[in-house]
């Protein structure tokens, strides 16, 4: 059972997240040749103040 986790800044609409999860799911089933019911996409959101690329808060 493939599980893909996407971490991103919060603020995207539910529709955008739904479309992203659908697109990733389609790629999972094509590439890994698994059934759709086996693919799981997890979207983790955090506010910009919690991200520190290169040690600098954005």
URQUIUR-V10360 format. One record per residue. N is the residue number from 1. RES is the residue in one small letter. SS is DSSP state (a for helix, b for strand, c for the rest). Layout:
# URQUIUR-V10360
n=N res=RES ss=SS
n=N res=RES ss=SS
This chain:
# URQUIUR-V10360
n=1 res=x ss=c
n=2 res=x ss=c
n=3 res=x ss=b
n=4 res=x ss=b
n=5 res=x ss=b
n=6 res=x ss=b
n=7 res=x ss=b
n=8 res=x ss=b
n=9 res=x ss=b
n=10 res=x ss=c
n=11 res=x ss=c
n=12 res=x ss=c
n=13 res=x ss=c
n=14 res=x ss=a
n=15 res=x ss=a
n=16 res=x ss=a
n=17 res=x ss=a
n=18 res=x ss=a
n=19 res=x ss=a
n=20 res=x ss=a
n=21 res=x ss=a
n=22 res=x ss=a
n=23 res=x ss=a
n=24 res=x ss=a
n=25 res=x ss=a
n=26 res=x ss=a
n=27 res=x ss=a
n=28 res=x ss=a
n=29 res=x ss=a
n=30 res=x ss=a
n=31 res=x ss=a
n=32 res=x ss=a
n=33 res=x ss=c
n=34 res=x ss=c
n=35 res=x ss=c
n=36 res=x ss=a
n=37 res=x ss=a
n=38 res=x ss=a
n=39 res=x ss=c
n=40 res=x ss=b
n=41 res=x ss=b
n=42 res=x ss=b
n=43 res=x ss=b
n=44 res=x ss=b
n=45 res=x ss=b
n=46 res=x ss=b
n=47 res=x ss=c
n=48 res=x ss=a
n=49 res=x ss=a
n=50 res=x ss=a
n=51 res=x ss=c
n=52 res=x ss=c
n=53 res=x ss=a
n=54 res=x ss=a
n=55 res=x ss=a
n=56 res=x ss=c
n=57 res=x ss=c
n=58 res=x ss=c
